[in-house]
Amino acid sequence: MTVRIEHQMCYFKLAEDGQEQSLPATRVTVLTDDDKSMSYVELAAQKIYITEAEADALTVAGASDGRNHVKAEEPGSLI
């Protein structure tokens, strides 16, 4: 998991060495990468991809929800 939330404070794992960046949930915006059909937050000029469960948890904690609902346009698409 790349995100943990404690008392409306969000901690994002930025590197494999365990380095984290923290922000209040109210300063976080959850976005959608339409090409990958994945949610992410942007921190330190990096896209941090997160699961939908993490995205939902962030919005419950107070983050802004800027996600797009991606729809399948081709028959047989998984989304």
Buried (B, 14 or more C-beta within 10 A) or exposed (E): EBBBBEEEEBBBBBEEEEEEBEBEBEEBBBBBBEEEBBBBBEBEEEEBBBEEEBBBBBBEBBBBBEBEEBEEEEEEEEE
